[in-house]
């Protein structure tokens, strides 16, 4: 019989609500505790989703000896502080992307997890999804041939509000860490770490970047172009242009996924899926599988992937002139 894990939520909000929707689908989950700086907000979230306890501080949450694993969904700017708080109290952690604001912080988080011998994973949605796994399977099968070019995008129109976390530099605002990270995940997942990075950005009145275009070079003619924006309704998708045909995948805001395989001389094949729980349960399943097996990191999203991700994000920011005051590496 599988162990039932007592989950804690640090920073209840929209993302925590989505993630909890995935948790509720799993039998080996106990919705145990919610921690917020606002006791009323913690109480409302706990009552809405069925958590047993709620706390008006993060410290109370991590000091609860019954909590097995904590999901962190605070703003990007607070991921480092809150992850370190959990790790120092020996709580297993799954922290939302971006893992932190820079590679220096991520390295410190990983070092602390290793020191405490505690599980740590970045909450990256794409690598766990069936469409991503199917795309990887087709590529590894060899029929499409070598990838020549990857083109990925994530954009939607967001009303400008300097206090909103999307536009607030103090909270790590900007399209890059919020949504541009997804096209970059595509590039790292399907190709690897780039040797060259070129980026150009436009900036909102608050000083945060609101649109960015990126070119990645991998050598031997292989390139990727990435785009994210809060100014255009470009949707979410990735095109893999290969020697013997193309693979196109996309998703909607409800997380429904679609893959179109168009190989030379063959009829198009289309796959589509709308996962239960918007697909967030797959991340939670991986966390608990790793805990069952005594692992300190995931094989699907290992620490090395998160390090490559944040290091490349740092390079993109440097190329585009994106600076987080007082927090740059």
Buried (B, 14 or more C-beta within 10 A) or exposed (E): EEEBBBBBBBBBBEBBBBBBBBBBBBEBBBBBBBBBEEBEBBBBBBEEBEBEBBBBBBEBBBEBEEBBBBBBBBBBBBBBEBBBBBBEBEBBBBBBBBBBBBBBBBBBBBEBBBEBEBBBBBBBBBBBBBBBBBBEEBBEEEBBEEBBBBBBBBBBEBEBEBEBBBBBBBBBBBBBBBBBBBBBBBBBBBBEBBEEBBBEBEBBEBBBBBBBBBBBBBEEEBBBBBBBBBBBEBEBBBBBBBEEBBBBBBBEEEBBBBBBBBBEEEEEEEBEBEBEBBBBBBBBBBBBBBBEEEBBBBEBBBBEBBBBBBBBBBBBBBBBEBEBEEBEB
